[in-house]
Amino acid sequence: MEKVYVNAGDGYDVLIGPGLLAEAGNRVREALGIGGVPENGGTGVKLALFTDTTVGPLYGEAVEKSLKEAGFTVVRYEYPAGEKSKNIETVAHFVEFLAESGMTRKDAVVVLGGGVAGDMGGFAAATFMRGIKFIQIPTSLLAAVDSSVGGKTGVDIPAGKNLMGAFWQPSLVLCDTDVFGSLTEDLLLDGFAEVIKTAAICDSGFFERLEAAAGSGGGPGVLRSILREHAADIVRDCVRIKGHVVENDEREGGLRRILNFGHTMAHAIEKDADYGLSHGKAVAIGMLMVTGASEKRGLSPAGTLDRLTRLISGLGYATSWDAPLETLCEIARSDKKSRGSHIGIVVLEEIGKAAVTDVKTSELADFYRI
Ligand SMILES: NC(=O)c1ccc[n+]([C@@H]2O[C@H](COP(=O)([O-])OP(=O)(O)OC[C@H]3O[C@@H](n4cnc5c(N)ncnc54)[C@H](O)[C@@H]3O)[C@@H](O)[C@H]2O)c1
């Protein structure tokens, strides 16, 4: 597997490929503009490695070793793995830790982990001393293809998910595709739904490559072999596409909204399941629900739903959610982000091209009814 670079559109690079954890030190030096060979005095720069209690024991040592060999002083902070930790208390503890470790504006945060680590580590970097640099080393598929791109950082608050945060771009994203080997089947499915979404909304060629790689299906086992062969290309395509979308609309005024394909119903399904169903699995169902509706209304060409269904069900996702449509629409209407007279629903004008259609909130169930 080759290493590939993508310029994510904000003046920083995303480096993708196998074996990159061992190169972390030198790559971070380059990204921070530190030249020369480390001498006994080192770089004079301190790095705070922010990770969780699952990823830290798996990959923390390798990253720390590489950073130290490149002349950095490294301090490590681990939080209990999982979404439950994604709150302001964890970030406040970490920021306190940065201060206690004597970090200054010239130092940086290195985030090693999934989307939760990236969102919190980035948010801490955005706020400590009013902003220091940070580097992302995504380890979940979801973080690699989605959350590490776009600069959204933040935490959940009791009133809702991701309601507190900041836009803060990393100085480098380093994606070692070898780490996908330790992801569970559930985590793979969770991340791959965003891959399918990205291809479906923006790149028909990419979608066709996914169809070809998936063949006639075979469940998550196929997913693992697809990633073994094509991980770097898949992450690169997703980063390139999301990077382009975000570059043209960082703050979600227009184009960025297409990234929400499948998400209106996905959020409702996640809530209905009391978050017992992962986001990605809910997005897979959401994409099918909205495409069934848009095809029926002539907004998507005939056959679109068939192709999506074949890919999604072939990889082992559930294709429907057992709850009354009215219930899901009621949840969607009460979503804080959807308050107002209309909800923007993303539909496929064709595979590889998305558009937003405004639907009256009061007519949401009519829109989705097939
Ligand atoms: N900022 C954005 O634009 C954006 C976009 C999408 C999602 N998100 C956020 O991302 C979060 C979900 O991301 P996530 O699922 O990566 O969360 P996560 O960081 O909690 O990772 C999920 C689980 O996978 C484990 N894990 C990560 N890498 C692993 C590896 N290589 N091997 C074994 N286990 C590993 C973690 O320890 C954790 O238990 C949500 O909080 C969501 O809001 C943010």
Ligand as a Chemical Component Dictionary entry (heavy atoms), coordinates in Angstrom:
data_LIG
# 
_chem_comp.id                   LIG 
_chem_comp.type                 NON-POLYMER 
_chem_comp.pdbx_formal_charge   0 
_chem_comp.three_letter_code    LIG 
# 
loop_
_chem_comp_atom.comp_id 
_chem_comp_atom.atom_id 
_chem_comp_atom.alt_atom_id 
_chem_comp_atom.type_symbol 
_chem_comp_atom.charge 
_chem_comp_atom.model_Cartn_x 
_chem_comp_atom.model_Cartn_y 
_chem_comp_atom.model_Cartn_z 
_chem_comp_atom.pdbx_ordinal 
LIG N1  N1  N 0  -15.527 16.873 14.142 1  
LIG C1  C1  C 0  -16.256 16.354 13.200 2  
LIG O1  O1  O 0  -16.378 16.868 12.094 3  
LIG C2  C2  C 0  -16.948 15.046 13.472 4  
LIG C3  C3  C 0  -17.519 14.326 12.404 5  
LIG C4  C4  C 0  -18.108 13.101 12.673 6  
LIG C5  C5  C 0  -18.130 12.603 13.976 7  
LIG N2  N2  N 1  -17.567 13.339 14.979 8  
LIG C6  C6  C 0  -17.558 12.829 16.351 9  
LIG O2  O2  O 0  -16.774 11.642 16.381 10 
LIG C7  C7  C 0  -17.190 10.848 17.486 11 
LIG C8  C8  C 0  -17.266 9.409  17.060 12 
LIG O3  O3  O 0  -16.006 9.010  16.572 13 
LIG P1  P1  P 0  -15.378 7.616  16.977 14 
LIG O4  O4  O 0  -16.356 6.540  16.773 15 
LIG O5  O5  O -1 -14.048 7.507  16.327 16 
LIG O6  O6  O 0  -15.235 7.828  18.560 17 
LIG P2  P2  P 0  -14.133 7.347  19.614 18 
LIG O7  O7  O 0  -12.974 8.255  19.564 19 
LIG O8  O8  O 0  -14.813 7.214  20.925 20 
LIG O9  O9  O 0  -13.718 5.919  19.097 21 
LIG C9  C9  C 0  -14.640 4.861  19.195 22 
LIG C10 C10 C 0  -14.023 3.686  19.966 23 
LIG O10 O10 O 0  -13.014 3.113  19.155 24 
LIG C11 C11 C 0  -11.830 2.920  19.891 25 
LIG N3  N3  N 0  -10.738 2.950  18.923 26 
LIG C12 C12 C 0  -10.323 4.003  18.174 27 
LIG N4  N4  N 0  -9.351  3.621  17.353 28 
LIG C13 C13 C 0  -9.130  2.299  17.556 29 
LIG C14 C14 C 0  -8.259  1.333  16.995 30 
LIG N5  N5  N 0  -7.435  1.632  15.993 31 
LIG N6  N6  N 0  -8.316  0.071  17.463 32 
LIG C15 C15 C 0  -9.193  -0.269 18.453 33 
LIG N7  N7  N 0  -10.049 0.605  19.018 34 
LIG C16 C16 C 0  -10.021 1.866  18.573 35 
LIG C17 C17 C 0  -11.848 4.042  20.897 36 
LIG O11 O11 O 0  -11.048 3.755  22.011 37 
LIG C18 C18 C 0  -13.331 4.102  21.260 38 
LIG O12 O12 O 0  -13.628 3.177  22.247 39 
LIG C19 C19 C 0  -18.525 11.413 17.949 40 
LIG O13 O13 O 0  -18.353 12.080 19.169 41 
LIG C20 C20 C 0  -18.902 12.407 16.868 42 
LIG O14 O14 O 0  -19.645 13.499 17.344 43 
LIG C21 C21 C 0  -16.982 14.526 14.751 44 
# 
loop_
_chem_comp_bond.comp_id 
_chem_comp_bond.atom_id_1 
_chem_comp_bond.atom_id_2 
_chem_comp_bond.value_order 
_chem_comp_bond.pdbx_ordinal 
LIG N1  C1  SING 1  
LIG C1  O1  DOUB 2  
LIG C1  C2  SING 3  
LIG C2  C3  SING 4  
LIG C2  C21 DOUB 5  
LIG C3  C4  DOUB 6  
LIG C4  C5  SING 7  
LIG C5  N2  DOUB 8  
LIG N2  C6  SING 9  
LIG N2  C21 SING 10 
LIG C6  O2  SING 11 
LIG C6  C20 SING 12 
LIG O2  C7  SING 13 
LIG C7  C8  SING 14 
LIG C7  C19 SING 15 
LIG C8  O3  SING 16 
LIG O3  P1  SING 17 
LIG P1  O4  DOUB 18 
LIG P1  O5  SING 19 
LIG P1  O6  SING 20 
LIG O6  P2  SING 21 
LIG P2  O7  DOUB 22 
LIG P2  O8  SING 23 
LIG P2  O9  SING 24 
LIG O9  C9  SING 25 
LIG C9  C10 SING 26 
LIG C10 O10 SING 27 
LIG C10 C18 SING 28 
LIG O10 C11 SING 29 
LIG C11 N3  SING 30 
LIG C11 C17 SING 31 
LIG N3  C12 SING 32 
LIG N3  C16 SING 33 
LIG C12 N4  DOUB 34 
LIG N4  C13 SING 35 
LIG C13 C14 SING 36 
LIG C13 C16 DOUB 37 
LIG C14 N5  SING 38 
LIG C14 N6  DOUB 39 
LIG N6  C15 SING 40 
LIG C15 N7  DOUB 41 
LIG N7  C16 SING 42 
LIG C17 O11 SING 43 
LIG C17 C18 SING 44 
LIG C18 O12 SING 45 
LIG C19 O13 SING 46 
LIG C19 C20 SING 47 
LIG C20 O14 SING 48 
# 
